Amino acid sequence: MKTRRLILKLIAAMALAVLPVLPAQGLAAEKITVFAAASMRTALDAANAVYAKKSGHEVTVSYAASSALAKQIEAGAPADVFISADLDWMDYLAKKNLIKPDSRKNLLGNRIVLVAPKDKAKPVNIKAGFDLSALVGDGKLAMGAVNSVPAGKYGKAALEKLGAWTAVAPKVAGAENVRAALLLVSRGEAPYGIVYQTDAAADPGVSVVGTFPPDSHPAIIYPVAQVAGAKSTAASDYLKFLSSDEASGFFTAQGFTILK
């Protein structure tokens, strides 16, 4: 986990050292406002630092649950780019004509894992019939809110498929986003949590004790698109950067998979 964070910092430092500050495609420097899933924070912050240095454009990011961000965009929040942690919330905005359809792309993939506080971590064999409720005991299972937060939705789907949901559901502590769920485990307030593998890599206070089988839940896909009401003329250039090999290095270092 520390190694991944160090890799991200080294990549960013080396890239920043050699990049000139030039407005992309001859555009005047301007501000790009990005609404992004909370699970992207570590990798996206590192990538954005390089993009800002290279392009001369300022990138401001609002991180939260994809559900909350989509609702804010629907309410008229001034965003230029939206990156969701699932297809559902991007589809939600698409149906309301709030994104530019030709700018939409599936950017990244991820995995969900079971984490525990680092000093109490023991391997868990995640398979059909495993008794997560017994593992949690009198404690809580930290997850993103299962009816809205993508990580929570994926987690619930996996637990239902594996036959563990009914018993553990009363013990779920639903958090406002996946990083909030991660923090509950890192602080020792919950003995277990379900988060993305990329989040686990970002917090030295937790350890991955098991990985959910990919076929136990819908594929985890992060789509990106320009918001229909985008004000920044540099938004399209920023989208190209996110799909570049340069940006991909930051995402893969954190544990994301690149979708082409």
N, C-alpha and C positions, 0 to 999 in steps of 0.2 A: 504494500500500500504506500509506504513512504517512498519506495523506489519509483512508483508510477508518478507521484507528485513531483519528485526530483527530475524525472525525465521531462515532464511538462515544462518545468521551470527552465531546464537546460535548453530545450528546443526553442522556447520563446526567447531566451536570452541570446542565443546564437542568431536567430532570425532577426531580432531587433538590431543586432550589431551591424548587420550588413544591408539593411533596407533603407533606401532614401525616403524622405517624406515628400511624396508627390500626390496631388489629388488624382484619384482614379479617373482614367479616360478623359483627362482634361477638365473634370468638373471642379467647381469651387468647393473648398472644404465645407462640409455641413454636418449636421447631427442626424444619426440614424437611430431610431428607437425600436428596440427589439423586445418582444414579449416571448419568453422562453421557459420551457418546463424546468422546474427547480432542479431536476436531476442532471441538467446540463451545465450547471454553474462552473464547476472546476475546469472542465475542458474548454467551454466557450469563453470564459474569461481570458484564458491563455491565448486562444486563437484571436480574440478581439484585440488584444494588446498589439499583436503583430499586424493585424489589418489596419488599425488606427495609425500605426507608424508608417506603414507602407502607403496608405491612401491619403492620409491627412484628414480623413473623416472621423468624427467623434462617434463612438458607439455606446449608447446607454441601454442597459438591459434591465428589465423588470422580471424577476424570477418568482414563480409561484406555481401552484397546480394548474395544469392545462385547462381544467374546467373553469377555474377562477379567471384566468386570462381571457378565455374565449368569451365569457360573460362580460368582462370589462370592454373588450373590443365591440361586442354587440351594443353596449351602452354608450359607445362613442369615444372610448379612450383613444388617445393619439398614438397609435402604434404604426410602424412601417412594415415590420416583419413579424410573423408568428411562427414559433416552432413548438409543436405539440408532442407529447409523449405517447399519443395514440391517434389512430385514424378517426375515431368517433368525434372528437372535438374539432378537428379540422373539417370533417364532413358537416358538422353543425354550422360552422361559419359559411361553408360553401353553399349550403342550402339557402342561406339568407343573403347570398351574393355579397358577402363581406370579405372575400379574398379574390385575388386575380387568378382565375383558373389556369392560365397558361404559365404561371410562375410556380405552381405547386409541384413539389418533388418529394419522394420518399428518401430521406437523407441518411438515417442511422437505424441500427438495430441494437437490441440489448437483451439481457437475461435477468430473471428475478432469482433472488437467493434468500436463504434464511440466515440471519445474523444473530450473534449473541455478544454480550460484553466480552472484550478480549481476555480478561482474566478468568472467565467462566466458560470458555468455548470448548465444546466437545462435539465431535462429528455426529451428524444426524443423517441416517439413510432415508432420503425422501423418496417414497414409493407408494404405490396404492396400498391403502390401509394403515399407513403410519399414524401413530397416535400423538399428534401434535398437542392436543389438549392436555394429555398427561405430562408432556414435557414442560408446558407452560405452568402447570400446577395452579397455585393460587395467584399467580402473577397475570400480566397482560401480554397480549400479542400485539405489537405495534405494527400498524399498516396505514397506508393512505386510506382516506375515507372510501369505503368499498363501492359506493354508489356514484362516485364522481371522479375521484383522483385515479388516473390511469394505473399507477402501480398497485393501488388497492383493488381495482377491477381485475387486473391480471392475477393478483394474488388470490382473490376469492374464487376466480374461475379455476385456478390450479387446485386449490383445496377442495372444491366441489368435485373435480374430476378424480382426485385421489381419495375421496371419501372421508376427508378430515374436517370439512367445513362445519357440519351440524354441531359437532361436539365442541369445537373451539370458538364458534361465533360469539357466544356470550362473553368471551374473554378478550375480544378484539378492542383495542384502543385506536379508534380512527383519528388519524392526524390530518391537518389541512393540506399537507403535501408530503412527498416521500422523504425530503430532508428533515422534516419535523419528526417523522416516524423514526428515522435513523438516529436522531438526537436522543429520543427516549431510551433507546438501547444503549447508546454510547454513555449516557449518564447513569445507567444501571436502573432506570425507572421501569424498564420492561425487560424480562429475561430473554425474549426473542422478538425478532421483527422480520418483516418481509419487505425487502427493498431491491433496487436494481443493483447488479454487480458493480456498476460504475460508482454508485453512492458508497457502497462498502469500501471501495478502493480509496475513497476520499477521506475516510474517517479512521484514524489509527486506534480509536477506542473500541472498535468492533472487529470481529472475525467472522468470515463466512464459514458456516458449519454444514451447509448443504446447498445444492443447486437444484432448482425445480426442472424436471424434464421439459424440453421444449414443446413436446406434444401434449402437455397438461394444460396449456392455456393458448389463447390466440397469439399469433406472432407479434412481437413487440416492435412496432415501427414508429419512428419519429418523422412525421412529414413537416415540411417547411413551405411557406408561401408568403408572398407579398400581400399585405392588407389592402383591400380595395381603396380605402381612404388614405393611403400612404402619402405623406407630404414630401418625403425625401426623394430627390431624383437619383440619389446614389444607392437606393435600396436594391435595385436590380444588380448593380455591381457587387454589392455585399453578398447577395444570394450566389453569385458565381464563385465568390471566394469560399463560401461554405462548402461548395462541392469540389473545390480544388484539392490537389494532392497536398498542398501546403497546410490547409486546414485539417485534412484527414489525419495527419500525424498527431495532432492534439487529441482528436477523438479516439483513435486506436490506442494511444498511450493510456487513456483513462479506462479502456475496456469496451468501448463501443465497437460495433461492426459497421462497415461502410456499405451502404446500399447503392448499387449502380443501376 
